[in-house]
Amino acid sequence: MLAIKLMRTGAKKSPSYRVVVKEKQSKRDGAYLENLGTYNPTRNPAEIKLNLTRVNYWLEKGAQPTDTVSRLIKASAKSETAAAAEAQA
């Protein structure tokens, strides 16, 4: 089974994460199928960069996001629709 998970990168005490698709049973920092974006919680506000078309592709294929990743997807989608509405105005 596939999962969309966070993969930790960055230095000690300053984490940043990659949002990746990987096998559910694999290690946190093990091999992954595709990098979907990044999440940097140390910035104020937290920086989320996701390729939502690829996220939707993997969700259609049956990949299950973790709880944290599903919150990040919702926040990214919300900010992207707000930016699109602002660009049209």
Secondary structure as the mmCIF struct_conf table of DSSP 4:
data_model
#
loop_
_struct_conf.conf_type_id
_struct_conf.id
_struct_conf.beg_label_comp_id
_struct_conf.beg_label_asym_id
_struct_conf.beg_label_seq_id
_struct_conf.end_label_comp_id
_struct_conf.end_label_asym_id
_struct_conf.end_label_seq_id
STRN STRN1 LEU A 2 ALA A 11
TURN_TY1_P TURN_TY1_P1 LYS A 12 LYS A 13
STRN STRN2 SER A 14 GLU A 23
TURN_TY1_P TURN_TY1_P2 LYS A 24 GLN A 25
BEND BEND1 SER A 26 SER A 26
TURN_TY1_P TURN_TY1_P3 ARG A 28 ASP A 29
BEND BEND2 GLY A 30 GLY A 30
BEND BEND3 LEU A 33 LEU A 33
STRN STRN3 GLU A 34 ASN A 40
TURN_TY1_P TURN_TY1_P4 PRO A 41 THR A 42
BEND BEND4 ARG A 43 PRO A 45
HELX_LH_PP_P HELX_LH_PP_P1 ALA A 46 ALA A 46
STRN STRN4 GLU A 47 LEU A 50
HELX_RH_AL_P HELX_RH_AL_P1 LEU A 52 GLU A 60
TURN_TY1_P TURN_TY1_P5 LYS A 61 GLY A 62
HELX_LH_PP_P HELX_LH_PP_P2 ALA A 63 ALA A 63
STRN STRN5 GLN A 64 PRO A 65
HELX_LH_PP_P HELX_LH_PP_P3 THR A 66 THR A 66
HELX_RH_AL_P HELX_RH_AL_P2 ASP A 67 GLN A 88
#
